[in-house]
Structures are given as structure tokens and as C-alpha cells.
């Protein structure tokens, strides 16, 4: 995982716990066979792909209002 990608992604997702969870979930998806949402290079690992997807806006946080989720 490249530190410059982490820094850029943390500018978009400011909460480190949310960023870690997003990257972890996406890495699991990529490792289980899901296709990347960006063009990749052979030198990119799954975490680099996930971070780049966040930076490019291919993945984003969706905040769910708990009141609306219950109905």
C-alpha cells in the first residue's frame, strides 16, 4: 500500500476508521473476484486499487439516516 494514496484518500474520507473499513471491505471484494472499477497496472495491489477507487470517486460513503432505515 502506497503512503501517497493513503494521504490522498484520507483527504476524501477524513475518519481513519471509516477509511480502513472501506479499504478492507473493498480488498475482500477484489480478492473474491470482483472487478476493479479503475484501469489497473500489474504492480498495483488490492489495497492500492481500493484506495485509487476512493480517490477517483468510484467508491464513496453513503450515510443512512437511522430513522429512515427502520421504516
N, C-alpha and C positions, 0 to 999 in steps of 0.2 A: 504494500500500500504506500503510495507516494504522499509525502507530507504536504506538498503544494496542493494536491487535490483535496486533502483533508481541510486545509486552511480555506480554500475557495468554497467548499461545501458548508463549512461552519459559518460562513458569511450569509448563507441562504437559510440554513437551519441552525439557529443560534443556541438551542438547547442541546448540549452534548449527548444527553441520554436519548433524546429523540433521534439524533443523527446516528448514533450507534445502533439503535433498534432498526432504523430504516435500512442501513447498510447490511446489517446481519440478516434481516429478512430477505432482502434482495439477493444477497450472496447465496442463501439457501435455495432461492428460486432458480438462480442461474446454474448452480451445481446440480439441481434436479432436472435440468434440461430446458428450462425456459430460454427463449432467445433474447439476446441483448437488444435494447431499444436504440442503440447507437452503433455506428461503424466501429469495429474494434481492430486492434493490432495484436499479433501473436504475443507480444511482450506484456500485454495487459492481463492482470489477474482479475478474479471475480470482484474483489473489493474495489479495484481501480475502475472497473466497468460501472459498478453501482454508484460510486462517487461521481463519476463523469455524468451518469444519467441524472443525478440530483442537480449537478451544476448546470446542465443544459435544460433543466426544467421538464425532463421526461418523467420524473417521479416527484411527487410533492405530498406534503402533509394535508390530509383532509380532516378538519376539526368537526366533530359531530357534537351537536347540542344534545346533552343527555335528556332533556325534556322531550325533544322530538324523537329520540331513539326509542323511547319507551312506548310511544303510541303505535 
